[in-house]
Amino acid sequence: MSKGELPPVPEALPEPVVDAHTHLDACGAVTAADVSAMADRAEAAGVTRVITVADDLAAARWAAEASTWDPRVFAAVAIHPTRTKDFGEPERSEVERLARGDRVVAVGETGLDYYWDYSPADAQQEAFRWHIDLAKRLGKALMIHDRDAHEDVLRILDEEGAPDDVVFHCFSGDAEIARRCVDSGYVLSFAGTVTFRNARALREAAKLVPADQFLVETDAPFLTPHPFRGRPNEPYCTAYTVRNLAELREESVAEIASAARRTAERVFRLPTVTST
């Protein structure tokens, strides 16, 4: 298989699961047919629903619209922290309008990113506080991007008062950060990074998260799980992460998939599904 080729679609999981965070547009989807084709591949692997996530206004408009094209697709909208340098009233009004959509199930991804130097920390923090307030006003989950900013993210959540449902997308902390998040009632979402053999601290963190406080995601087209690291990613690859987590946590694949699905249904208020 070449470096640029998608991994094979794996055997379907024994229980359906939700890809809690993906970017269908960045995966190459443009039209309704593209979205349905990706959802079909995901469903073949047991990934029966996906949440496509925006990071700027154009992506937010597309995600909100795409969520109406296929019943297996939902959306989350926000302005990514690295794009908050010019986050004024017009952008806030548009994000709020989109976030009110019936099939928009979360405000995200928002948060803090101190790895890249695209937006000043004060601008990121101001935007993060605004998104927290929006999630609370709308009664929707808050989907957090946290890169090299654990302490400030947790501090601001405490200062502002967290929404009822907080999801740390692509959780990247160690066991100590995971315990603090779990104790606060937050949900940790694990992407393909948890399958990387050199991610020892993250893998230790994944072992301690209670069954009702973890999700699985792809963050596609990024972070393709082992053994396909570096290749393009799509929602169906969630199945590889589920199987890896099952081995890591010494639980059955069905238990991991079912637990992650139930958590997604709860925090994103999705229709309940009991079997494939």
Backbone as CSV, one residue per row, in Angstrom:
resi,resn,N_x,N_y,N_z,CA_x,CA_y,CA_z,C_x,C_y,C_z
1,MET,0.847,-1.191,0.000,0.000,0.000,0.000,0.883,1.241,0.000
2,SER,0.564,2.189,-0.854,1.364,3.404,-0.945,1.025,4.351,0.201
3,LYS,1.945,5.300,0.428,1.802,6.246,1.539,0.519,7.063,1.411
4,GLY,0.082,7.364,0.190,-1.088,8.209,0.000,-2.386,7.449,-0.161
5,GLU,-2.351,6.144,0.002,-3.538,5.327,-0.216,-4.291,5.125,1.091
6,LEU,-5.614,5.169,1.029,-6.416,4.934,2.217,-6.202,3.518,2.748
7,PRO,-6.262,3.328,4.061,-6.199,1.969,4.614,-7.408,1.154,4.160
8,PRO,-7.319,-0.165,4.245,-8.481,-0.986,3.890,-9.615,-0.771,4.886
9,VAL,-10.850,-0.927,4.410,-11.998,-0.863,5.316,-12.018,-2.157,6.122
10,PRO,-11.949,-2.075,7.454,-11.869,-3.299,8.260,-13.226,-3.977,8.398
11,GLU,-13.189,-5.188,8.914,-14.415,-5.910,9.241,-15.264,-5.068,10.191
12,ALA,-16.580,-5.155,10.033,-17.482,-4.360,10.862,-17.320,-4.699,12.341
13,LEU,-17.394,-3.688,13.173,-17.376,-3.886,14.613,-18.616,-4.663,15.053
14,PRO,-18.530,-5.381,16.169,-19.696,-6.141,16.638,-20.799,-5.261,17.210
15,GLU,-20.480,-4.022,17.547,-21.461,-3.038,18.017,-21.205,-1.730,17.276
16,PRO,-22.250,-0.989,16.936,-22.050,0.276,16.228,-21.369,1.313,17.112
17,VAL,-20.630,2.207,16.474,-19.917,3.247,17.199,-20.062,4.556,16.422
18,VAL,-19.771,5.660,17.090,-19.850,6.997,16.505,-18.436,7.553,16.365
19,ASP,-18.110,8.090,15.199,-16.886,8.878,15.050,-17.213,10.267,15.586
20,ALA,-16.709,10.569,16.783,-17.113,11.774,17.501,-16.467,13.049,16.988
21,HIS,-15.543,12.945,16.030,-14.889,14.165,15.536,-14.151,13.846,14.247
22,THR,-14.644,14.389,13.158,-13.979,14.226,11.868,-14.164,15.503,11.069
23,HIS,-13.451,15.610,9.965,-13.565,16.769,9.078,-13.816,16.238,7.667
24,LEU,-15.073,16.003,7.340,-15.380,15.393,6.043,-14.926,16.273,4.883
25,ASP,-15.009,17.586,5.058,-14.564,18.473,3.979,-13.070,18.334,3.731
26,ALA,-12.289,18.268,4.811,-10.840,18.101,4.659,-10.479,16.714,4.132
27,CYS,-11.387,15.752,4.297,-11.191,14.415,3.720,-11.464,14.408,2.216
28,GLY,-11.984,15.507,1.694,-12.243,15.608,0.263,-13.703,15.651,-0.116
29,ALA,-14.608,15.599,0.857,-16.035,15.653,0.537,-16.432,17.070,0.135
30,VAL,-17.189,17.157,-0.940,-17.710,18.438,-1.413,-19.226,18.368,-1.540
31,THR,-19.712,17.326,-2.181,-21.124,17.198,-2.500,-21.828,16.231,-1.548
32,ALA,-23.155,16.192,-1.649,-23.924,15.233,-0.861,-23.528,13.801,-1.195
33,ALA,-23.232,13.539,-2.467,-22.804,12.198,-2.868,-21.483,11.827,-2.206
34,ASP,-20.564,12.781,-2.113,-19.280,12.532,-1.438,-19.504,12.168,0.038
35,VAL,-20.370,12.931,0.689,-20.650,12.704,2.109,-21.255,11.318,2.308
36,SER,-22.212,10.966,1.476,-22.855,9.656,1.615,-21.886,8.518,1.332
37,ALA,-20.963,8.708,0.395,-19.977,7.671,0.106,-19.071,7.436,1.315
38,MET,-18.661,8.511,1.985,-17.840,8.357,3.185,-18.643,7.714,4.306
39,ALA,-19.904,8.097,4.445,-20.759,7.484,5.464,-20.990,6.007,5.166
40,ASP,-21.092,5.657,3.888,-21.253,4.246,3.510,-20.024,3.433,3.918
41,ARG,-18.822,3.954,3.642,-17.600,3.244,4.011,-17.514,3.099,5.532
42,ALA,-17.899,4.165,6.237,-17.878,4.107,7.692,-18.858,3.055,8.205
43,GLU,-20.055,3.047,7.662,-21.066,2.104,8.137,-20.640,0.658,7.882
44,ALA,-19.937,0.432,6.783,-19.441,-0.917,6.486,-18.486,-1.420,7.564
45,ALA,-17.839,-0.492,8.269,-16.912,-0.859,9.344,-17.578,-0.800,10.717
46,GLY,-18.878,-0.508,10.763,-19.589,-0.418,12.032,-19.625,0.965,12.631
47,VAL,-19.138,1.962,11.888,-19.161,3.354,12.348,-20.407,3.984,11.727
48,THR,-21.497,3.966,12.475,-22.802,4.244,11.871,-23.191,5.713,11.852
49,ARG,-22.454,6.544,12.617,-22.718,7.982,12.614,-21.409,8.748,12.783
50,VAL,-21.365,9.946,12.228,-20.159,10.767,12.316,-20.552,12.196,12.642
51,ILE,-19.638,12.894,13.301,-19.811,14.317,13.571,-18.713,15.054,12.830
52,THR,-19.121,15.821,11.827,-18.143,16.578,11.042,-18.000,17.967,11.652
53,VAL,-16.754,18.391,11.812,-16.427,19.530,12.663,-15.787,20.639,11.845
54,ALA,-16.134,21.865,12.214,-15.628,23.037,11.499,-14.503,23.700,12.274
55,ASP,-13.623,24.406,11.540,-12.608,25.203,12.220,-12.568,26.648,11.749
56,ASP,-13.334,26.995,10.709,-13.486,28.392,10.326,-14.905,28.594,9.809
57,LEU,-15.231,29.805,9.399,-16.616,30.083,9.020,-17.044,29.320,7.776
58,ALA,-16.178,29.237,6.792,-16.540,28.505,5.578,-16.801,27.036,5.898
59,ALA,-15.945,26.447,6.719,-16.136,25.053,7.106,-17.382,24.885,7.962
60,ALA,-17.687,25.895,8.786,-18.881,25.818,9.626,-20.143,25.826,8.772
61,ARG,-20.168,26.688,7.777,-21.338,26.709,6.878,-21.475,25.374,6.166
62,TRP,-20.350,24.847,5.695,-20.397,23.569,4.962,-20.837,22.439,5.886
63,ALA,-20.283,22.365,7.100,-20.613,21.280,8.023,-22.094,21.310,8.374
64,ALA,-22.615,22.496,8.661,-24.029,22.603,9.007,-24.900,22.139,7.848
65,GLU,-24.525,22.492,6.633,-25.289,22.071,5.461,-25.130,20.566,5.219
66,ALA,-23.904,20.060,5.327,-23.648,18.642,5.074,-24.413,17.752,6.038
67,SER,-24.655,18.244,7.248,-25.377,17.427,8.232,-26.831,17.205,7.835
68,THR,-27.317,17.974,6.880,-28.694,17.786,6.398,-28.758,16.867,5.183
69,TRP,-27.609,16.455,4.663,-27.580,15.653,3.434,-27.697,14.161,3.689
70,ASP,-27.336,13.715,4.894,-27.323,12.281,5.175,-27.686,12.092,6.651
71,PRO,-28.609,11.197,6.963,-29.048,11.039,8.361,-27.970,10.512,9.290
72,ARG,-26.861,10.014,8.735,-25.776,9.498,9.571,-24.772,10.574,9.950
73,VAL,-24.990,11.795,9.481,-24.017,12.871,9.667,-24.608,13.983,10.530
74,PHE,-23.818,14.403,11.522,-24.149,15.540,12.371,-22.981,16.520,12.303
75,ALA,-23.134,17.698,12.923,-22.104,18.731,12.793,-21.786,19.377,14.125
76,ALA,-20.583,19.970,14.186,-20.182,20.871,15.269,-19.569,22.100,14.612
77,VAL,-19.860,23.277,15.163,-19.355,24.519,14.557,-18.726,25.414,15.619
78,ALA,-17.645,26.084,15.220,-16.931,27.047,16.060,-15.801,27.626,15.216
79,ILE,-15.067,28.523,15.811,-13.842,29.036,15.203,-12.656,28.442,15.963
80,HIS,-11.803,27.751,15.245,-10.632,27.101,15.830,-9.757,28.144,16.529
81,PRO,-9.153,27.804,17.665,-8.354,28.797,18.392,-7.243,29.433,17.566
82,THR,-6.671,28.711,16.624,-5.601,29.298,15.814,-6.127,30.328,14.822
83,ARG,-7.459,30.471,14.708,-8.062,31.413,13.761,-8.796,32.548,14.467
84,THR,-8.500,32.765,15.739,-9.272,33.724,16.527,-8.675,35.123,16.564
85,LYS,-7.629,35.359,15.819,-6.991,36.680,15.822,-7.972,37.772,15.392
86,ASP,-8.830,37.442,14.461,-9.823,38.403,13.969,-11.229,37.830,14.165
87,PHE,-11.590,37.614,15.415,-12.876,37.020,15.746,-13.786,38.106,16.318
88,GLY,-14.484,38.796,15.405,-15.312,39.925,15.801,-16.792,39.589,15.850
89,GLU,-17.600,40.623,15.969,-19.045,40.431,16.100,-19.679,39.753,14.885
90,PRO,-19.277,40.074,13.644,-19.884,39.357,12.513,-19.640,37.854,12.566
91,GLU,-18.417,37.466,12.939,-18.093,36.034,13.029,-18.876,35.375,14.166
92,ARG,-19.007,36.073,15.280,-19.745,35.507,16.413,-21.220,35.306,16.057
93,SER,-21.783,36.275,15.391,-23.194,36.162,15.019,-23.428,34.994,14.074
94,GLU,-22.506,34.797,13.137,-22.663,33.708,12.178,-22.476,32.347,12.852
95,VAL,-21.488,32.222,13.725,-21.293,30.960,14.443,-22.533,30.640,15.271
96,GLU,-23.068,31.638,15.959,-24.257,31.380,16.774,-25.444,30.964,15.916
97,ARG,-25.629,31.615,14.786,-26.735,31.245,13.891,-26.599,29.789,13.456
98,LEU,-25.401,29.400,13.053,-25.182,28.030,12.601,-25.324,27.035,13.750
99,ALA,-24.828,27.406,14.929,-24.857,26.493,16.077,-26.275,26.182,16.525
100,ARG,-27.222,27.006,16.159,-28.619,26.777,16.537,-29.286,25.720,15.656
101,GLY,-28.607,25.258,14.613,-29.187,24.267,13.723,-29.539,22.981,14.441
102,ASP,-30.617,22.352,14.008,-31.099,21.138,14.664,-30.084,20.005,14.620
103,ARG,-29.290,19.923,13.556,-28.347,18.817,13.408,-26.921,19.217,13.796
104,VAL,-26.781,20.407,14.344,-25.506,20.828,14.939,-25.557,20.451,16.407
105,VAL,-24.730,19.488,16.800,-24.854,18.871,18.121,-23.812,19.358,19.121
106,ALA,-22.906,20.221,18.676,-21.873,20.714,19.596,-21.332,22.040,19.107
107,VAL,-20.793,22.806,20.059,-20.031,24.017,19.766,-18.565,23.608,19.791
108,GLY,-17.933,23.608,18.626,-16.551,23.167,18.577,-16.027,23.067,17.154
109,GLU,-14.739,23.048,16.939,-13.841,22.904,18.057,-13.316,24.257,18.482
110,THR,-13.331,24.474,19.764,-12.856,25.703,20.374,-11.899,25.338,21.489
111,GLY,-11.170,26.310,21.975,-10.233,26.021,23.061,-8.974,26.850,22.917
112,LEU,-7.831,26.226,23.193,-6.548,26.926,23.166,-5.497,26.073,22.471
113,ASP,-4.652,26.723,21.694,-3.568,26.043,20.996,-2.312,26.882,21.135
114,TYR,-1.408,26.449,22.020,-0.160,27.180,22.242,1.001,26.570,21.464
115,TYR,0.710,25.574,20.641,1.746,24.964,19.807,2.047,25.851,18.608
116,TRP,0.981,26.283,17.919,1.131,27.171,16.772,1.056,28.628,17.230
117,ASP,1.729,29.502,16.486,1.770,30.921,16.851,0.929,31.739,15.860
118,TYR,-0.294,31.279,15.614,-1.147,31.961,14.643,-2.049,33.014,15.273
119,SER,-2.426,32.833,16.535,-3.298,33.783,17.226,-2.753,34.024,18.621
120,PRO,-2.784,35.274,19.091,-2.279,35.560,20.438,-3.099,34.836,21.505
121,ALA,-2.444,34.517,22.606,-3.125,33.772,23.666,-4.338,34.519,24.194
122,ASP,-4.252,35.857,24.311,-5.396,36.586,24.859,-6.595,36.524,23.922
123,ALA,-6.349,36.563,22.601,-7.449,36.442,21.646,-8.075,35.049,21.715
124,GLN,-7.238,34.037,21.828,-7.744,32.667,21.956,-8.598,32.513,23.208
125,GLN,-8.117,33.052,24.304,-8.837,32.893,25.568,-10.174,33.633,25.543
126,GLU,-10.197,34.804,24.959,-11.457,35.555,24.852,-12.467,34.789,24.002
127,ALA,-12.006,34.250,22.883,-12.899,33.480,22.011,-13.373,32.209,22.709
128,PHE,-12.491,31.556,23.431,-12.855,30.343,24.160,-13.958,30.646,25.167
129,ARG,-13.815,31.731,25.899,-14.839,32.107,26.878,-16.182,32.357,26.179
130,TRP,-16.145,32.977,25.024,-17.389,33.243,24.294,-18.050,31.934,23.851
131,HIS,-17.254,30.999,23.344,-17.800,29.716,22.916,-18.368,28.925,24.100
132,ILE,-17.723,29.006,25.260,-18.258,28.355,26.460,-19.643,28.902,26.771
133,ASP,-19.765,30.221,26.733,-21.061,30.842,27.003,-22.102,30.426,25.970
134,LEU,-21.698,30.344,24.701,-22.634,29.933,23.646,-23.136,28.516,23.901
135,ALA,-22.233,27.605,24.221,-22.646,26.223,24.486,-23.645,26.164,25.635
136,LYS,-23.411,26.948,26.677,-24.327,26.948,27.818,-25.675,27.544,27.426
137,ARG,-25.662,28.622,26.660,-26.925,29.244,26.256,-27.750,28.339,25.358
138,LEU,-27.084,27.561,24.515,-27.797,26.684,23.588,-28.066,25.300,24.164
139,GLY,-27.450,24.978,25.295,-27.624,23.652,25.879,-26.996,22.553,25.037
140,LYS,-25.865,22.880,24.400,-25.181,21.894,23.560,-23.788,21.604,24.107
141,ALA,-23.241,20.476,23.703,-21.918,20.077,24.167,-20.855,21.062,23.708
142,LEU,-19.815,21.201,24.508,-18.649,22.006,24.164,-17.534,21.062,23.759
143,MET,-17.012,21.231,22.542,-15.971,20.360,21.996,-14.652,21.129,21.997
144,ILE,-13.710,20.667,22.812,-12.494,21.435,23.099,-11.295,20.928,22.318
145,HIS,-10.566,21.880,21.754,-9.234,21.660,21.183,-8.236,22.175,22.216
146,ASP,-7.362,21.295,22.701,-6.399,21.649,23.745,-5.033,21.134,23.320
147,ARG,-4.192,22.049,22.876,-2.839,21.646,22.491,-1.824,22.480,23.256
148,ASP,-1.066,21.811,24.106,-0.044,22.449,24.937,-0.631,23.557,25.803
149,ALA,-1.868,23.372,26.263,-2.557,24.441,27.001,-3.431,23.873,28.119
150,HIS,-3.081,22.707,28.655,-3.960,22.032,29.610,-4.362,22.926,30.783
151,GLU,-3.386,23.582,31.404,-3.679,24.340,32.626,-4.612,25.511,32.348
152,ASP,-4.383,26.232,31.272,-5.253,27.371,30.965,-6.644,26.919,30.554
153,VAL,-6.740,25.821,29.825,-8.063,25.306,29.444,-8.862,24.947,30.690
154,LEU,-8.259,24.209,31.605,-8.964,23.805,32.821,-9.293,25.009,33.699
155,ARG,-8.381,25.961,33.764,-8.628,27.163,34.569,-9.814,27.955,34.022
156,ILE,-9.851,28.161,32.722,-10.928,28.955,32.123,-12.270,28.236,32.244
157,LEU,-12.282,26.928,32.080,-13.525,26.183,32.296,-14.022,26.389,33.722
158,ASP,-13.107,26.379,34.672,-13.485,26.577,36.068,-13.985,27.998,36.303
159,GLU,-13.298,28.969,35.713,-13.684,30.370,35.914,-15.039,30.692,35.278
160,GLU,-15.269,30.153,34.111,-16.507,30.467,33.384,-17.683,29.607,33.841
161,GLY,-17.379,28.442,34.411,-18.432,27.475,34.699,-18.682,26.644,33.459
162,ALA,-18.311,25.383,33.515,-18.375,24.533,32.319,-19.816,24.202,31.957
163,PRO,-20.083,24.009,30.662,-21.381,23.479,30.254,-21.602,22.080,30.835
164,ASP,-22.816,21.584,30.718,-23.117,20.255,31.250,-22.281,19.164,30.584
165,ASP,-22.006,19.341,29.288,-21.267,18.322,28.537,-20.034,18.952,27.900
166,VAL,-18.870,18.502,28.338,-17.587,19.002,27.832,-16.810,17.818,27.275
167,VAL,-16.361,17.952,26.038,-15.595,16.898,25.370,-14.202,17.421,25.027
168,PHE,-13.186,16.739,25.512,-11.819,17.054,25.113,-11.505,16.236,23.871
169,HIS,-11.658,16.878,22.700,-11.382,16.212,21.434,-9.900,15.874,21.338
170,CYS,-9.626,14.696,20.772,-8.244,14.222,20.610,-7.443,14.475,21.886
171,PHE,-7.922,13.916,22.982,-7.282,14.137,24.278,-5.787,13.843,24.172
172,SER,-4.988,14.756,24.739,-3.540,14.643,24.579,-2.786,14.705,25.905
173,GLY,-3.513,14.669,27.014,-2.857,14.772,28.305,-2.349,13.446,28.826
174,ASP,-1.716,13.513,29.984,-1.230,12.303,30.642,-2.256,11.828,31.666
175,ALA,-1.882,10.841,32.478,-2.825,10.262,33.432,-3.283,11.291,34.465
176,GLU,-2.393,12.177,34.878,-2.763,13.170,35.896,-3.800,14.149,35.348
177,ILE,-3.611,14.621,34.116,-4.599,15.512,33.491,-5.902,14.764,33.257
178,ALA,-5.799,13.508,32.845,-7.006,12.716,32.618,-7.810,12.574,33.909
179,ARG,-7.146,12.325,35.019,-7.862,12.190,36.295,-8.567,13.491,36.660
180,ARG,-7.915,14.612,36.451,-8.539,15.898,36.763,-9.759,16.138,35.891
181,CYS,-9.656,15.796,34.615,-10.794,15.948,33.711,-11.938,15.025,34.118
182,VAL,-11.609,13.784,34.403,-12.632,12.816,34.806,-13.322,13.270,36.085
183,ASP,-12.542,13.756,37.051,-13.115,14.212,38.318,-14.052,15.405,38.117
184,SER,-13.804,16.179,37.065,-14.671,17.323,36.752,-15.890,16.927,35.932
185,GLY,-15.956,15.654,35.549,-17.104,15.185,34.778,-16.952,15.343,33.283
186,TYR,-15.747,15.669,32.813,-15.539,15.882,31.390,-15.381,14.546,30.669
187,VAL,-15.625,14.570,29.377,-15.512,13.392,28.519,-14.240,13.517,27.688
188,LEU,-13.478,12.441,27.592,-12.224,12.441,26.846,-12.396,11.621,25.576
189,SER,-12.065,12.235,24.446,-12.219,11.574,23.157,-10.846,11.186,22.629
190,PHE,-10.701,9.899,22.270,-9.402,9.375,21.855,-9.378,9.145,20.352
191,ALA,-8.342,9.701,19.718,-8.132,9.568,18.278,-7.054,8.527,18.014
192,GLY,-6.597,8.455,16.767,-5.594,7.471,16.389,-4.297,7.586,17.148
193,THR,-4.033,8.743,17.737,-2.806,8.921,18.517,-2.705,7.931,19.665
194,VAL,-3.838,7.478,20.206,-3.786,6.550,21.334,-3.274,5.170,20.911
195,THR,-3.263,4.914,19.596,-2.746,3.635,19.096,-1.249,3.680,18.828
196,PHE,-0.643,4.858,18.888,0.782,4.975,18.576,1.605,4.382,19.722
197,ARG,2.525,3.522,19.393,3.288,2.811,20.413,4.175,3.733,21.243
198,ASN,4.539,4.890,20.694,5.396,5.802,21.453,4.595,6.784,22.303
199,ALA,3.260,6.687,22.288,2.405,7.589,23.065,2.111,6.961,24.432
200,ARG,3.159,6.690,25.189,3.001,5.925,26.425,2.140,6.654,27.457
201,ALA,2.369,7.954,27.637,1.602,8.696,28.645,0.124,8.741,28.276
202,LEU,-0.156,8.936,26.997,-1.545,8.972,26.538,-2.206,7.613,26.705
203,ARG,-1.493,6.567,26.397,-2.056,5.216,26.513,-2.327,4.865,27.983
204,GLU,-1.478,5.330,28.878,-1.749,5.133,30.303,-2.992,5.899,30.724
205,ALA,-3.153,7.104,30.199,-4.345,7.896,30.511,-5.609,7.194,30.043
206,ALA,-5.557,6.590,28.866,-6.742,5.940,28.298,-7.200,4.759,29.127
207,LYS,-6.295,4.169,29.882,-6.661,3.008,30.698,-7.554,3.373,31.881
208,LEU,-7.454,4.618,32.355,-8.125,4.956,33.614,-9.460,5.673,33.434
209,VAL,-9.819,6.020,32.203,-11.055,6.776,31.978,-12.255,5.842,32.124
210,PRO,-13.241,6.208,32.949,-14.427,5.358,33.103,-15.156,5.150,31.778
211,ALA,-15.875,4.045,31.697,-16.542,3.663,30.450,-17.549,4.695,29.977
212,ASP,-18.102,5.481,30.896,-19.107,6.480,30.492,-18.505,7.862,30.287
213,GLN,-17.156,7.931,30.205,-16.520,9.231,29.995,-15.486,9.207,28.870
214,PHE,-15.592,8.239,27.945,-14.686,8.286,26.803,-15.452,8.144,25.491
215,LEU,-14.888,8.758,24.477,-15.369,8.682,23.102,-14.218,8.231,22.221
216,VAL,-14.543,7.851,20.991,-13.526,7.572,19.985,-13.783,8.462,18.778
217,GLU,-12.713,8.807,18.087,-12.814,9.714,16.947,-11.668,9.440,15.992
218,THR,-11.774,10.037,14.799,-10.643,9.959,13.864,-9.867,11.265,13.755
219,ASP,-10.562,12.416,13.851,-9.965,13.702,13.468,-9.468,13.630,12.020
220,ALA,-10.120,12.788,11.227,-9.741,12.618,9.819,-9.846,13.958,9.094
221,PRO,-8.908,14.178,8.159,-7.991,13.216,7.528,-6.654,13.053,8.251
222,PHE,-6.568,13.521,9.483,-5.317,13.472,10.243,-5.298,12.263,11.176
223,LEU,-4.129,11.971,11.731,-3.967,11.048,12.864,-4.470,9.634,12.591
224,THR,-4.171,9.121,11.428,-4.582,7.763,11.074,-3.992,6.765,12.059
225,PRO,-4.809,5.845,12.570,-4.317,4.918,13.596,-3.288,3.915,13.078
226,HIS,-2.523,3.395,14.018,-1.595,2.289,13.763,-2.389,1.095,13.237
227,PRO,-1.910,0.368,12.243,-0.578,0.402,11.629,-0.513,1.215,10.340
228,PHE,-1.414,2.182,10.190,-1.470,2.962,8.944,-1.076,4.418,9.165
229,ARG,-0.348,4.677,10.220,0.065,6.036,10.558,0.745,6.703,9.366
230,GLY,0.349,7.947,9.089,0.927,8.687,7.989,0.135,8.610,6.706
231,ARG,-0.832,7.699,6.636,-1.694,7.585,5.460,-2.961,8.404,5.670
232,PRO,-3.714,8.653,4.611,-4.962,9.409,4.766,-5.929,8.679,5.706
233,ASN,-6.785,9.467,6.342,-7.716,8.934,7.333,-9.145,9.240,6.906
234,GLU,-10.073,8.384,7.303,-11.505,8.593,7.083,-12.253,8.026,8.272
235,PRO,-13.536,8.384,8.448,-14.274,7.922,9.624,-14.268,6.415,9.856
236,TYR,-14.222,5.610,8.793,-14.244,4.158,9.010,-13.051,3.677,9.827
237,CYS,-11.969,4.462,9.847,-10.779,4.057,10.598,-10.987,4.137,12.106
238,THR,-12.106,4.713,12.554,-12.466,4.642,13.971,-12.418,3.199,14.461
239,ALA,-12.793,2.260,13.591,-12.838,0.849,13.984,-11.459,0.341,14.412
240,TYR,-10.400,0.818,13.775,-9.053,0.406,14.175,-8.736,0.901,15.591
241,THR,-9.131,2.126,15.894,-8.875,2.685,17.216,-9.685,1.955,18.275
242,VAL,-10.931,1.615,17.969,-11.754,0.860,18.913,-11.081,-0.465,19.270
243,ARG,-10.606,-1.180,18.268,-9.975,-2.476,18.536,-8.682,-2.317,19.340
244,ASN,-7.935,-1.261,19.048,-6.700,-1.021,19.795,-7.001,-0.662,21.248
245,LEU,-8.031,0.167,21.464,-8.414,0.531,22.825,-8.891,-0.691,23.615
246,ALA,-9.592,-1.580,22.943,-10.057,-2.792,23.610,-8.877,-3.615,24.124
247,GLU,-7.865,-3.750,23.298,-6.667,-4.474,23.711,-5.963,-3.751,24.854
248,LEU,-5.836,-2.436,24.725,-5.141,-1.638,25.732,-5.847,-1.717,27.085
249,ARG,-7.175,-1.623,27.075,-7.951,-1.607,28.316,-8.348,-3.007,28.787
250,GLU,-7.961,-4.010,28.016,-8.284,-5.401,28.334,-9.789,-5.593,28.489
251,GLU,-10.512,-5.054,27.508,-11.955,-5.205,27.424,-12.290,-5.741,26.035
252,SER,-13.515,-6.183,25.844,-13.889,-6.685,24.534,-14.132,-5.527,23.575
253,VAL,-13.997,-5.812,22.296,-14.264,-4.795,21.266,-15.713,-4.320,21.370
254,ALA,-16.622,-5.254,21.607,-18.038,-4.886,21.737,-18.258,-3.946,22.915
255,GLU,-17.567,-4.182,24.029,-17.718,-3.317,25.213,-17.230,-1.902,24.925
256,ILE,-16.087,-1.785,24.266,-15.539,-0.462,23.957,-16.462,0.284,22.994
257,ALA,-16.879,-0.380,21.926,-17.747,0.268,20.940,-19.067,0.691,21.566
258,SER,-19.650,-0.191,22.344,-20.941,0.106,22.958,-20.835,1.252,23.954
259,ALA,-19.790,1.248,24.775,-19.613,2.314,25.760,-19.409,3.663,25.074
260,ALA,-18.556,3.697,24.050,-18.296,4.949,23.342,-19.553,5.452,22.635
261,ARG,-20.323,4.520,22.074,-21.568,4.920,21.400,-22.562,5.521,22.395
262,ARG,-22.730,4.872,23.527,-23.679,5.380,24.522,-23.255,6.755,25.030
263,THR,-21.954,6.950,25.209,-21.472,8.264,25.638,-21.758,9.318,24.575
264,ALA,-21.521,8.986,23.321,-21.810,9.928,22.233,-23.297,10.260,22.177
265,GLU,-24.127,9.259,22.336,-25.573,9.496,22.315,-25.987,10.426,23.444
266,ARG,-25.343,10.267,24.596,-25.693,11.110,25.742,-25.215,12.550,25.559
267,VAL,-23.931,12.727,25.261,-23.392,14.091,25.261,-23.829,14.890,24.036
268,PHE,-24.052,14.214,22.909,-24.477,14.920,21.704,-25.973,14.809,21.455
269,ARG,-26.676,14.108,22.364,-28.129,13.955,22.273,-28.543,13.352,20.932
270,LEU,-27.873,12.265,20.586,-28.152,11.559,19.349,-29.252,10.523,19.586
271,PRO,-29.965,10.133,18.543,-30.929,9.047,18.685,-30.225,7.771,19.137
272,THR,-30.869,7.014,19.993,-30.292,5.794,20.539,-30.319,4.674,19.508
273,VAL,-29.173,3.963,19.398,-29.063,2.799,18.539,-28.554,1.657,19.396
274,THR,-29.187,0.491,19.316,-28.798,-0.616,20.196,-27.971,-1.688,19.514
275,SER,-28.060,-1.802,18.195,-27.273,-2.834,17.516,-27.154,-2.484,16.045
276,THR,-26.217,-3.165,15.354,-26.032,-2.920,13.946,-27.146,-3.538,13.139
